[in-house]
Amino acid sequence: MFTRGCPWYFKGYRSNGDRTIIEVKKLVSNHTCKGVNKCGNFHVSSNWIAMNIKANVQASPNIKPKEIMWLIEQKYQMDVNYDKAWRDREKTRVVF
């Protein structure tokens, strides 16, 4: 997935000896877009989100899920849906 204006680029080849290894030929690792980093697709666990919003919830126990969504998007460039933000806030309140 490419986003217009994002400089991220990867080019690699399978290693001759071990076909399970990819040899990186060129990498521009700077992302200016969200790319495929979306929490909504379950790549990030609820526990990970809860740990990363812990300080925010402790400082403001009544933080709104939309604020959590914004914080995760700003800090990690990941989308979190409203329900997941609400559940993880509640989990953080109970655990911490």
Secondary structure, 3 states (H helix, E strand, C coil): CCCCCCCCEEEEEECCCCCCCEEEEEEECCCCCCCCCEHHHCCCCHHHHHHHHHHHHHHCCCCCHHHHHHHHHHHHCCECCHHHHHHHHHHHHHHC
